[in-house]
Amino acid sequence: MSSALHPAVEPYEAGFLDVSDGHSLYWETTGNPTGTPVLYLHGGPGSGCTPGARRFFDPNAFRAVLFDQRGCGRSRPLAAGPDTDLSTNTTAHLMEDIERLRKHLGIRRWVVAGVSWGVTLGLVYAQRHPERVLAMALGAITSGSRTEIDWITRDMGRIFPREWEEFIAPVPAGERDGDLVAAYARLLADPDAAVREEAATRWCAWEDTHVSLMPGWRPSPRYEDATFRMIFARLVTHYWSHECFLVPNQILEGMSRLAGIPAVLVHGRFDVSGPLDTAWKLSRAWPESRLVVVDDAGHGGGGFSSALVAALDSFSGP
């Protein structure tokens, strides 16, 4: 069983799916049309899918489905504009989108894979629709909790104090002890374009900082694109300021719904942006899961991709 990234492939089918509220989602399928169906959920929120994500899936064994979530990537409308209505971009809407895509493609059950935010989304989906999930392969484990959000936006300033001071600089002094995510969401919707652009730049610089301990890290070139910066920052702050549209501890308390679903959870030992304890707690509450701690990885890097590929390959049979 190979654990290296699979060869680069092009989609054999792609299109746009009209969902609710005027949204149109880009989707693509790669690999073997008669292979094991697998859904890939990208991170962010707002990262969109990249061609590199296709390489997680053995093209001979899987029928891989990838799509850009509402407001980002090739889906439309984009969340870049300050007047874009984000009220129809919630976790519940994404759940409906996934089910609509599954039915559109004629898939009864599928493996669910995801990375980072995609893990949270995948777990919510599996807890809501366990009968649709064959297995799960998840990397960089998150659960969308307020504790995780506070860790990234405030507590991690203890590890990167200089960068954190730069991160909070755009926030009015009187709000710096409050909800930083909500403050950023307001800045990103400011009528002044310069205020919005400064906020997006600072937010993405902090995103780059807290994943910087992964081996081989380099600043993400995607943040050099002003439109991508704005979409990413707006969607992350929108979801996080609403606690990912989840009730407190929703995922951890719902783990019993996943009884009988096999899973592999892949997490980097040096993942500072998402400490290992979340993955540990979820694995302890999920007897059918196996936790793989990658000792040379952070929020990616090192052997992370190989471990995720190996996890997926273990579910590639009929």
Sequence and secondary structure as in RCSB ss.txt:
>XXXX:A:sequence
MSSALHPAVEPYEAGFLDVSDGHSLYWETTGNPTGTPVLYLHGGPGSGCTPGARRFFDPNAFRAVLFDQRGCGRS
RPLAAGPDTDLSTNTTAHLMEDIERLRKHLGIRRWVVAGVSWGVTLGLVYAQRHPERVLAMALGAITSGSRTEID
WITRDMGRIFPREWEEFIAPVPAGERDGDLVAAYARLLADPDAAVREEAATRWCAWEDTHVSLMPGWRPSPRYED
ATFRMIFARLVTHYWSHECFLVPNQILEGMSRLAGIPAVLVHGRFDVSGPLDTAWKLSRAWPESRLVVVDDAGHG
GGGFSSALVAALDSFSGP
>XXXX:A:secstr
   S       SEEEEEE STT EEEEEEEE TTSEEEEEE STTTT   GGGGGGS TTTEEEEEE  TTSTTS
BS S STT   TT SHHHHHHHHHHHHHHTT S EEEEEETHHHHHHHHHHHH GGGEEEEEEES     HHHHH
HHHTGGGGTSHHHHHHHHTTS GGGTTS HHHHHHHHTT S HHHHHHHHHHHHHHHHHHTTTSTT    GGGGS
HHHHHHHHHHHHHHHHTGGG  TTHHHHTGGGGTT  EEEEEETT SSS THHHHHHHHT TTEEEEEETT SSS
 TTHHHHHHHHHHTT   
